[in-house]
């Protein structure tokens, strides 16, 4: 952007040496100053843009950014970009195309983003769910685990078997937090509840997601939760007459009877704020972790099977969370141990963000391992 401005100034000086502007020309220039070019912002998505799911929420955020800034911003998105070498190529192409702000919306894009950022120090990068920053790379995430805890309360109230299933992508801290918070929410209303977890080691494979859901239901789970990118788990619960917690966005289209509620995350305000920061010259690298109190995470889209009393209970706990009165990883009533019996949170203590970001253990009541 600055190179273009310099070129324009040089050209203007050369022209002035040969032709003096007339008064009419000068007046017209004052009345119609050159328009500021729009900020160019790009998004990289790990899956196709589907009607619901992880990428859908980021696409909604992009569209909200576009509406908020209007002709002050020009956005583009590249979807279905695998993590790895192809991601680095796409990110580099977007930087070469003159994008001044690039959002890379997957954990596996972290290292490719950092590598490209070194080549383009004038471009601002935002890696969603990553944890490494540099002078021109910021990170951001949502406190998904807060919504997980709230949905666990509903699962604990509704499960007849006391067993829930969780279909998960990778055992990274973000997902482990969600599994643990879900289990803690369940056990806050049913101390004997269990959560069986299956790791897929992929974010997006609808066939594998469905198979895992079916296997968990065969093992007694009558409520399912998940952190993968499609609606396959919800559809499987609908097919088998079980219940499920939607993640990312509303999935009642796939599970009109199965869906108890959705844990959703919302990015538009964050994206707009970061774009405005670039425009004003106030953008700074850092890490943002937004939750219920920030409006970035919430439970909503309640299904027909969830009684009003349980809905009211969950919403009341959400208000407590927004007010700072409830924290999922606070041992308020008793010590919290992992599923190997090791003490992890002593009664009266709360895990800090640094500990949450390194979480690699599963809480008591979860059947599974992070290895």
ABEGO torsion letter per residue (X at the ends): XAAAAAAAAAAAAAAAAABBBBAAAAAAAAABBBBBBBBBBBBBBABBBBABEAAAAAAAAAAAAAAAAEAABBBBBBBGBBBEAAAAAAAAAAAAAGBABBBBABAAAAAAAAAAAAABAABBBBBBGBABBBAABBBBBBBAAAAAAAAAAAAAAABAAGBBBBBBBBBBAAAAAAAAAAAAAAAAABAABBBBBBBAGBABBAAAAAAAAAAAAAAGBABBBBBBABAAAAAAAAAAGBBBBBBGBBAAAABAAABABBBBBBAAAAAAAAAAAAAAGABBBEBBBBBAAAGABBBBGBBAABBAAAAAAAAAAAAAAAAGABBAABBAABBBBBAAGBBABBBGBBBBAAAAAABABBBBGBBEBAX
